């Protein structure tokens, strides 16, 4: 069993990380969708998809090993997908 003080520390650390990322979220370059229609948009040849206005982002990822550049491209695609999923229809 994890001591309550450890959980509180983890929760506080997580909150700080989320706050720091949220503060700089706007610095992520937005990726243009590779395909889109009225209902959805996709990035990275369909690896990342968002249902427009449904608050749903899908990730189809075959190989989890990536270069740092690939990871940045994926992060950008996910951030863009999150924005599309939250926009009103």
N, C-alpha and C positions, 0 to 999 in steps of 0.2 A: 504494500500500500504506500502511495506517495504522500509524504507529509503535506498538510494544508499550506504551510509556509512555502513549500516548493511550488505548489500549484499557483499560489498567489504571485510568486516571482515569475513563473512562466507566463501567466496571464498578463502581468505588467509588461514583460519583455515583448510579448506578442502585440500588445496594444501600442507600444512604442514603434515597433517595426511597421505595423499597419499605418500608423500616423505618419511616419516618415515616407512610406511609399505613396500614401494618398497626397501628401504635400507636393510630391514631385511627379505625380501621375501625368500631368500635362506635358512633361518633358519627353515622354515616350513618343517616338514618331508614329503617326497613324498610318497604317497600311491600307492601301486601296484594295477593295475586294476584287478578286479575280473573276467573279461571276456574281450576279445578283438579279433578283426579280422583285415583285411586290411583296413576297412573303419571306424571303431569306437572302442572305449574302454569304459568300464563302471566300476563304483565303487559303493560300498554300495548296492549290489543287484539291480543295475539298477536305484537307486535314482539319481545318477549323471552319465551323459553320454557325450562323446565328439566325434564329427565327425572329424576324423583325417584330419588335414590340411584344414578344412573348416572354421575355426575360429568360431565354434559354440559349446557351452556347454549347455546341457539341464539338468534341475533340476526337478525331480519329487518328491515332498515332501508332504506327507500326514499329518503329525502332526508337527507343528512348535515348539512344546515344547520339549526341549532337555536338557539333563544334560550337564555340562561343558565339560565332556569327549566326549559326542556325538558331541558337537559343534566343538571341536578341530578335531575330525575325519572328520567331514563334511568340515571344512576349508582345511584340507590336501587333501581330495578328489577333492575339487573344484580347488585348486592350481594345482594339477596334471592334471586334466581335461583341464585346461587352457593351460598348456604346450603342451599336446597332440593336442589340437585344433590348436595350432600355428605351430606345426612342419610340414615341407614340406612333401607332399605325395610321 
